[in-house]
Amino acid sequence: MAISNKPIVWGPFAAGGTLTAFLTPALILLTLLAAFGHAPDLLAYDRMHAFMGHWLVKVAVAGVVFLSLWSAAHRLRITCYDLGMRADIAIATIVYAGAIAATAASVLYLARI
Amino acid sequence: MSRKPYVREMTSEWIFRHPRYLRYMTREFSCLFIGAWTLMLVCALARLSEGPEAWASFLAGLKSPLIIAFHVVALAFAVYHSITWFNLTPKALPLQIGEQFVPDAAISGAHFAAWAALSIAVLYLAGAF
Protein backbone atom coordinates (compact mmCIF):
# COMPACT_ATOMS: atom_id res chain seq x y z
CA MET A 1 0.00 0.00 0.00
CA ALA A 2 1.29 3.44 -0.90
CA ILE A 3 2.19 5.68 2.01
CA SER A 4 0.17 8.88 1.97
CA ASN A 5 0.35 12.02 4.08
CA LYS A 6 -3.15 13.03 3.02
CA PRO A 7 -4.87 12.23 6.36
CA ILE A 8 -2.39 14.47 8.20
CA VAL A 9 -3.16 17.55 6.10
CA TRP A 10 -6.81 16.70 5.56
CA GLY A 11 -7.77 16.05 9.19
CA PRO A 12 -7.01 19.58 10.46
CA PHE A 13 -8.54 20.95 7.23
CA ALA A 14 -11.87 19.23 7.90
CA ALA A 15 -11.76 20.21 11.59
CA GLY A 16 -10.89 23.81 10.69
CA GLY A 17 -13.58 23.96 8.00
CA THR A 18 -16.20 22.85 10.53
CA LEU A 19 -14.90 25.22 13.21
CA THR A 20 -14.81 28.25 10.89
CA ALA A 21 -18.28 27.39 9.55
CA PHE A 22 -19.70 27.46 13.10
CA LEU A 23 -17.65 30.28 14.60
CA THR A 24 -16.03 32.69 12.12
CA PRO A 25 -19.14 34.64 10.97
CA ALA A 26 -20.00 35.49 14.60
CA LEU A 27 -16.39 36.45 15.36
CA ILE A 28 -16.19 38.69 12.27
CA LEU A 29 -19.46 40.29 13.39
CA LEU A 30 -17.82 41.16 16.75
CA THR A 31 -14.95 43.10 15.14
CA LEU A 32 -17.36 44.58 12.56
CA LEU A 33 -19.44 45.99 15.44
CA ALA A 34 -16.23 47.40 16.95
CA ALA A 35 -15.35 48.91 13.55
CA PHE A 36 -18.73 50.66 13.52
CA GLY A 37 -18.01 52.08 16.99
CA HIS A 38 -20.32 49.67 18.86
CA ALA A 39 -17.56 47.53 20.37
CA PRO A 40 -19.08 44.65 22.42
CA ASP A 41 -18.35 44.88 26.17
CA LEU A 42 -15.88 41.99 25.97
CA LEU A 43 -13.57 44.07 23.74
CA ALA A 44 -12.88 46.58 26.55
CA TYR A 45 -9.20 46.18 27.54
CA ASP A 46 -9.77 45.04 31.15
CA ARG A 47 -12.38 42.42 30.23
CA MET A 48 -10.50 41.20 27.16
CA HIS A 49 -7.22 40.95 29.10
CA ALA A 50 -8.88 39.02 31.94
CA PHE A 51 -10.71 36.75 29.45
CA MET A 52 -7.58 35.94 27.44
CA GLY A 53 -5.63 35.50 30.69
CA HIS A 54 -7.42 32.24 31.51
CA TRP A 55 -5.36 29.23 30.46
CA LEU A 56 -8.37 27.41 29.03
CA VAL A 57 -9.21 30.39 26.80
CA LYS A 58 -5.56 30.58 25.70
CA VAL A 59 -5.60 26.93 24.64
CA ALA A 60 -8.95 27.40 22.85
CA VAL A 61 -7.82 30.56 21.03
CA ALA A 62 -4.55 28.94 19.92
CA GLY A 63 -6.61 25.98 18.66
CA VAL A 64 -8.99 28.27 16.76
CA VAL A 65 -6.06 30.14 15.19
CA PHE A 66 -4.31 26.93 14.13
CA LEU A 67 -7.36 25.16 12.69
CA SER A 68 -8.66 28.29 10.91
CA LEU A 69 -5.29 29.04 9.33
CA TRP A 70 -4.58 25.42 8.44
CA SER A 71 -7.91 24.95 6.65
CA ALA A 72 -7.46 28.30 4.87
CA ALA A 73 -3.92 27.28 3.89
CA HIS A 74 -5.10 23.93 2.55
CA ARG A 75 -7.88 25.54 0.52
CA LEU A 76 -5.47 28.15 -0.82
CA ARG A 77 -3.11 25.36 -1.92
CA ILE A 78 -5.92 23.54 -3.76
CA THR A 79 -7.14 26.83 -5.27
CA CYS A 80 -3.68 27.62 -6.60
CA TYR A 81 -3.63 24.21 -8.26
CA ASP A 82 -7.13 24.77 -9.69
CA LEU A 83 -5.98 28.08 -11.18
CA GLY A 84 -3.24 26.32 -13.10
CA MET A 85 -0.22 26.71 -10.79
CA ARG A 86 1.60 23.40 -10.89
CA ALA A 87 4.33 24.03 -8.27
CA ASP A 88 2.23 22.19 -5.67
CA ILE A 89 5.03 21.12 -3.33
CA ALA A 90 6.45 24.67 -3.13
CA ILE A 91 2.99 26.21 -2.60
CA ALA A 92 2.05 23.59 0.00
CA THR A 93 5.28 24.22 1.91
CA ILE A 94 4.73 27.99 1.92
CA VAL A 95 1.06 27.96 3.01
CA TYR A 96 1.38 25.25 5.68
CA ALA A 97 4.58 26.83 7.05
CA GLY A 98 2.78 30.19 7.15
CA ALA A 99 -0.10 28.69 9.12
CA ILE A 100 2.29 27.08 11.60
CA ALA A 101 4.39 30.26 11.94
CA ALA A 102 1.33 32.44 12.64
CA THR A 103 0.07 29.88 15.17
CA ALA A 104 3.48 29.92 16.90
CA ALA A 105 3.33 33.73 17.01
CA SER A 106 -0.15 33.63 18.56
CA VAL A 107 1.06 31.16 21.21
CA LEU A 108 3.91 33.56 22.02
CA TYR A 109 1.54 36.55 22.34
CA LEU A 110 -0.94 34.52 24.43
CA ALA A 111 1.88 33.50 26.78
CA ARG A 112 2.66 37.20 27.35
CA ILE A 113 -0.93 38.12 28.26
CA MET B 1 7.24 7.70 -13.58
CA SER B 2 8.71 8.82 -16.87
CA ARG B 3 11.64 11.22 -16.80
CA LYS B 4 9.80 13.81 -18.85
CA PRO B 5 6.17 13.65 -17.74
CA TYR B 6 3.60 15.39 -19.89
CA VAL B 7 2.14 18.36 -18.03
CA ARG B 8 -1.07 19.59 -19.60
CA GLU B 9 -1.28 23.36 -20.04
CA MET B 10 -3.98 24.83 -17.86
CA THR B 11 -5.30 28.32 -17.34
CA SER B 12 -7.92 29.71 -14.98
CA GLU B 13 -10.34 30.41 -17.86
CA TRP B 14 -12.45 27.33 -16.97
CA ILE B 15 -13.94 29.12 -13.94
CA PHE B 16 -16.23 31.14 -16.18
CA ARG B 17 -17.46 28.23 -18.31
CA HIS B 18 -20.31 27.31 -15.97
CA PRO B 19 -22.05 29.07 -13.05
CA ARG B 20 -21.35 25.97 -10.97
CA TYR B 21 -17.59 26.45 -11.42
CA LEU B 22 -17.93 30.09 -10.41
CA ARG B 23 -19.84 29.12 -7.24
CA TYR B 24 -17.14 26.53 -6.46
CA MET B 25 -14.40 29.15 -6.81
CA THR B 26 -16.36 31.65 -4.72
CA ARG B 27 -16.49 29.03 -1.97
CA GLU B 28 -12.77 28.31 -2.31
CA PHE B 29 -11.88 32.03 -2.23
CA SER B 30 -13.54 32.28 1.20
CA CYS B 31 -10.24 30.89 2.54
CA LEU B 32 -8.50 34.21 1.73
CA PHE B 33 -10.92 36.18 3.89
CA ILE B 34 -11.15 33.69 6.75
CA GLY B 35 -7.34 33.43 6.71
CA ALA B 36 -6.89 37.22 6.62
CA TRP B 37 -9.34 37.74 9.49
CA THR B 38 -7.52 35.10 11.56
CA LEU B 39 -4.18 36.83 10.89
CA MET B 40 -5.85 40.03 12.13
CA LEU B 41 -6.80 38.09 15.27
CA VAL B 42 -3.13 37.16 15.75
CA CYS B 43 -2.22 40.89 15.42
CA ALA B 44 -4.95 41.71 17.96
CA LEU B 45 -3.39 39.25 20.43
CA ALA B 46 -0.02 40.97 19.91
CA ARG B 47 -1.56 44.40 20.65
CA LEU B 48 -3.42 43.01 23.68
CA SER B 49 -0.17 41.62 25.11
CA GLU B 50 1.48 45.07 24.73
CA GLY B 51 -0.91 46.85 27.09
CA PRO B 52 -3.95 49.17 27.18
CA GLU B 53 -2.57 51.83 24.79
CA ALA B 54 -1.67 49.32 22.10
CA TRP B 55 -5.10 47.68 22.45
CA ALA B 56 -6.86 51.06 22.20
CA SER B 57 -4.92 51.88 19.03
CA PHE B 58 -5.91 48.49 17.58
CA LEU B 59 -9.60 49.20 18.24
CA ALA B 60 -9.21 52.69 16.75
CA GLY B 61 -7.52 51.19 13.68
CA LEU B 62 -10.59 49.02 13.06
CA LYS B 63 -12.60 52.14 12.25
CA SER B 64 -10.82 52.87 8.96
CA PRO B 65 -13.15 52.62 5.91
CA LEU B 66 -10.85 50.04 4.30
CA ILE B 67 -11.06 47.75 7.35
CA ILE B 68 -14.85 48.16 7.48
CA ALA B 69 -15.11 47.25 3.77
CA PHE B 70 -12.86 44.23 4.39
CA HIS B 71 -15.11 43.11 7.27
CA VAL B 72 -18.29 43.36 5.20
CA VAL B 73 -16.80 41.31 2.34
CA ALA B 74 -15.16 38.83 4.75
CA LEU B 75 -18.47 38.34 6.58
CA ALA B 76 -20.24 37.57 3.29
CA PHE B 77 -17.57 35.03 2.30
CA ALA B 78 -17.53 33.45 5.78
CA VAL B 79 -21.32 33.04 5.72
CA TYR B 80 -21.09 31.53 2.22
CA HIS B 81 -18.46 29.09 3.50
CA SER B 82 -20.76 28.09 6.40
CA ILE B 83 -23.76 27.56 4.11
CA THR B 84 -21.82 25.41 1.64
CA TRP B 85 -20.12 23.49 4.46
CA PHE B 86 -23.39 22.63 6.23
CA ASN B 87 -25.10 21.76 2.95
CA LEU B 88 -22.36 19.16 2.44
CA THR B 89 -22.76 17.55 5.88
CA PRO B 90 -25.35 14.95 4.72
CA LYS B 91 -22.72 13.69 2.22
CA ALA B 92 -19.92 13.68 4.81
CA LEU B 93 -21.95 12.32 7.74
CA PRO B 94 -24.73 10.07 6.42
CA LEU B 95 -26.69 8.86 9.44
CA GLN B 96 -28.51 5.54 9.48
CA ILE B 97 -31.11 4.60 12.08
CA GLY B 98 -32.16 0.98 11.67
CA GLU B 99 -32.93 0.42 7.98
CA GLN B 100 -33.62 4.08 7.27
CA PHE B 101 -31.21 6.86 6.44
CA VAL B 102 -31.91 10.16 8.20
CA PRO B 103 -33.07 12.64 5.49
CA ASP B 104 -30.42 15.05 4.17
CA ALA B 105 -32.50 18.08 5.17
CA ALA B 106 -32.60 16.90 8.80
CA ILE B 107 -28.80 16.55 9.00
CA SER B 108 -27.95 19.89 7.39
CA GLY B 109 -30.91 21.51 9.18
CA ALA B 110 -29.54 20.41 12.56
CA HIS B 111 -26.17 21.96 11.64
CA PHE B 112 -27.82 25.24 10.58
CA ALA B 113 -29.79 25.34 13.86
CA ALA B 114 -26.63 24.68 15.90
CA TRP B 115 -24.82 27.40 13.91
CA ALA B 116 -27.57 29.94 14.67
CA ALA B 117 -27.64 29.01 18.37
CA LEU B 118 -23.84 29.16 18.67
CA SER B 119 -23.62 32.51 16.85
CA ILE B 120 -26.27 34.05 19.11
CA ALA B 121 -24.50 32.61 22.18
CA VAL B 122 -21.13 34.08 21.09
CA LEU B 123 -22.66 37.51 20.41
CA TYR B 124 -24.60 37.45 23.69
CA LEU B 125 -21.66 36.31 25.82
CA ALA B 126 -19.43 38.96 24.22
CA GLY B 127 -22.00 41.58 25.20
CA ALA B 128 -22.97 42.57 21.66
CA PHE B 129 -26.61 42.93 22.78
Interface residues (C-beta under 8 A of the other chain):
Chain A: G17 T18 T20 A21 F22 L23 T24 P25 A26 L27 I28 L29 L30 T31 L32 L33 A34 A35 F36 G37 H38 A39 P40 D41 L42 L43 Y45 M48 H49 M52 V61 V64 V65 S68 L69 S71 A72 A73 H74 R75 L76 I78 T79 D82 L83 G84 R86 A102 A105 S106 Y109 L110 R112 I113
Chain B: V7 M10 T11 S12 M25 E28 F29 S30 C31 L32 I34 G35 W37 T38 L39 M40 L41 V42 L45 A46 L48 S49 P52 W55 A56 L59 L62 K63 I67 I68 H71 V72 A74 L75 A78 V79 H81 S82 W85 F86 A114 W115 L118 S119 V122 L123 L125 A126 G127 A128
